[in-house]
Amino acid sequence: MTAAKKGDTVRVHYTGKLADGTVFDSSAGRAPLVFKLGSGKVIKGFDEAISGMVPGAAKTVEIPAAKAYGPRHEEMVVQLDRRQFPADVEPEIGQRFEMQQPGGQQIVVMVTAVSESEVTLDANPPLAGKDLIFDLELVGIG
């Protein structure tokens, strides 16, 4: 049986968990994830874990933050005066907004704190700084 290698299109079932067992994503009950190995469409550690697997194989891997979403950057957390939000927007913890940076690039930020006068926004990916555990099953190649 042929092992998955860079350039192959693979079909993978997965469950992603944090160290405490919290599931943050899963393909259970859905179609498998389809992507080309080495294309940069998934985090590096996920890509590396699939490489070398044969169809039907399953394994559990731990992916360090450096090969997942990278470290958290505190400079990506900002506090804004609440008056900078439109009057018809009531910010709530967990809400996501798209913002435009000065250079025109769009970024997604999440509201992480709200007070009478300020709103804290975090542009870090939600899983930044976290080691991830994946249960993987290679369903097929091609």
N, C-alpha and C positions, 0 to 999 in steps of 0.2 A: 504494500500500500504506500502511496506517495505521501510524503510529509509536506506540510504547508511551508512555503518559502516566499521571500520578497517577490512581489508582483502578482501573486496568486490572489484571486477573489475568494474570500472565505465566508462561510455562514457559521455564526457562533451563537450559542445560547449562553447567557451569563447571569450571575447575580453578584452585584457589588455591595460590599459591606464595610463598615468602619470597624475598628478594633473592638468596640464594645458590642458588636453584633448587629448594630442598626443597619438595615438594608436601605441604601440610597437609590438603587436602580436595579431593574431586573427585566429580562426578556420573557420571563415566565408568563404563559398565556398569550404571548404575542409571537409574531414571526421572528426568526433569528436575526441578529444583527449581521448585515452584509457589508463588507468593505474590502479594499485591496490592501494587502500587507505591504507596509513600507510607504503608504501614500500620505501619512500624516493625518488621516481622518480620525484616528483614535489616539489616546495617550500612549506615549512611548512604551511604558511598561506593559500595557495590554497587548500592543503589537508584538513586542518581544516574547510574551508568554505564549502567544498563538503559534509563532514561528517554530517549526519542528514537530508540531502535533500532527497526528494522523486522524482522518475522519473517524468519529465514534469515540475518540479519546476524551477523557475528562480529567481535570485537575484543579487544585486550589492554589492560587499564587498570592503572595504579598507583594504589593507594589509600593515602594517608598515614595514619599511626596515628591522627591526630585524627579522621578520618572512618571509622575501622575500630573498634578496641576501646579507643581512647584511650591515654593514657600509663600507664606502670607507676607504682604508688604504693607506695613502700617501707613506709608505715605499714600496708599490708595484708599484710605479712610478719611473722609472729610466731614466737617460739620458746617451746615449751612443755616443761615438765618431763616426761620420759618416763613418770613415774609417774602422770601424768594420763590416760594411755591405759589402757583395760581390760587386765587381765592376759592375756586371750586374743587380743589384737590385737597383731600384730608389724608396726609401721609400716615401709613400704618406699618408697623414692623412686619417685614417679610415681603412688602410690595417691591416690585422691580420696575425700574424706569430706564428708558434709553436716553442718554445724554450725548450731546455733541461736544467734543473737545475743541480747543481753540484751532487746531489744525484741520478740523472737519471730520475727524474719525469718530464713529459712533461707539459708545461703550455702554454696557449694561451695569447698572448699580442697584444695590438692594438697600432698603431702609433697615437699619439695625437698631436705631433708637429714636425716640420722639419725645421732646419736652415742650413746655409752653413756648419756648423761644427758639429752639434749634431742632434740626433734623440731621441725624448722622447717616451718611451714605457710604457704602462699601463697594468698591469696584473689583475687589478680589473675587476670583471664582469661588463659589461656595465650598468646594473641597480643597482649596489651596491650603497647604501646610499639613495635610492629613495623609497618613499612610492608608492605603486601600487594600482590601482583600477581595479577590474575585474567584468565584466558582465558575469554571469554564468548561464548555463542551463544544468541541469542533464538530459541527453537524455535517459540513461538506466543504469541498474545494471546487471552485469553478462555477 
